[in-house]
Amino acid sequence: MISLTPSTAVPFASQARRPVPAADKLLQPLKAQSVALPSLTDMRDQQKSRMKEFAARKVQAVRERMDALKLMVKLDPKAALKMTAELAKELRSAVKAYVEAGGKNPTSGEMKMAILAATEARDAADTAAGQTPPEPKAEDAGSPTPAAPVDAEMKRAQAAYATAFGVAEDKDRIADRLEAVVEEAFGDMGFFDQVRLALAEIKEAREKIRAEWAHPRKPSEDDWKTADKELAALEREIDLAPTGVPGPSAAVPAAMTA
C-alpha cells in the first residue's frame, strides 16, 4: 500500500518564499521615484505658473505686433482698426487667464506694505539668529564631580538652545514666505504694466486712424462700434482684476505679530 502521508513532507505554510532579485531591482527605481513625486500643492503651483507664463507671452506677442499696426494706419485705416479690435481681444484673453491662475493687480500702496512686512520679518529673523546661543556639546561640560549638577546644567543649556533655535527658525520661515510673496507681486505688477502699455499703444493708433477721415479706406461706423466694444471689454477686464498681493492672507499678520 502506498502511504498518503510521507514522513518527508514539509507543511506548505513553513516554506518561506525567497524574493526574486530581478523583481526587487525593478521596484527600487519606482520606490525612489515615489519619494520624489511633488505634492498636490506643488503641482497646482506649477500649473498656475505655466498659465501665468503663457498669458505673459500672449501680451508680449501683442506688443511685438504694434509696429505692424502703426504701418497699417497710413496704408489701410479700416484694416488697422480691425487689428486694434483683435489685439484688444487677445489682451483681454491674456488678462482673464492670468487672473484665473491667481494673478493680481497690486496697487503701489499694497506693494509698499508687502515690502515693509517682508523687510521687518527678515530683520526679526536676523536678530533671532544672532541671539541664538551656540549649541551645547558634551565636551563643554568637562568631567567635574559630582555628575548630577553637571547633567542638570547641560539639560538646561540644551533646552535654552532648542527654544532659541526654534524661534529663529520660525522667524526665518516667515521671512522666506513674505519675500516670496513680494517677488510674486512684482511679477504680477510687471504683467499688468505690460498690458497697460499695450492698451496705450492701441489707443494711440485709434487716434491716428480717426485723423485719417479722408482716406478712401477709412472705417465705417459699424467698424468703430466693433472696435469700441472690444476696447471697452479689455478695460473692464483690467478694472475687474483683483488687487492685493498673492500668497496666504495670514502671512502678513503672522510676521507683524512675531
C-alpha positions, 0 to 999 in steps of 0.5 A: 500500500502506498502511504498518503502521508510521507514522513518527508513532507514539509507543511506548505505554510513553513516554506518561506518564499525567497524574493526574486532579485530581478523583481526587487531591482525593478521596484527600487527605481519606482520606490525612489521615484515615489519619494520624489513625486511633488505634492498636490500643492506643488503641482497646482503651483506649477500649473498656475505658473505655466498659465501665468507664463503663457498669458505673459507671452500672449501680451508680449506677442501683442506688443511685438505686433504694434509696429505692424499696426502703426504701418497699417494706419497710413496704408489701410485705416479700416484694416488697422482698426480691425487689428486694434479690435483683435489685439484688444481681444487677445489682451483681454484673453491674456488678462482673464487667464492670468487672473484665473491662475491667481494673478493680481493687480497690486496697487503701489500702496499694497506693494509698499506694505508687502515690502515693509512686512517682508523687510521687518520679518527678515530683520526679526529673523536676523536678530533671532539668529544672532541671539541664538546661543551656540549649541551645547556639546558634551565636551563643554561640560568637562568631567567635574564631580559630582555628575548630577549638577553637571547633567542638570546644567547641560539639560538646561543649556540644551533646552535654552538652545532648542527654544532659541533655535526654534524661534529663529527658525520660525522667524526665518520661515516667515521671512522666506514666505513674505519675500516670496510673496513680494517677488510674486507681486512684482511679477504680477505688477510687471504683467499688468504694466505690460498690458497697460502699455499695450492698451496705450499703444492701441489707443494711440493708433485709434487716434491716428486712424480717426485723423485719417477721415479722408482716406478712401479706406477709412472705417465705417461706423459699424467698424468703430462700434466693433472696435469700441466694444472690444476696447471697452471689454479689455478695460473692464477686464483690467478694472475687474482684476483683483488687487492685493498681493498673492500668497496666504492672507495670514502671512502678513499678520503672522510676521507683524505679530512675531 
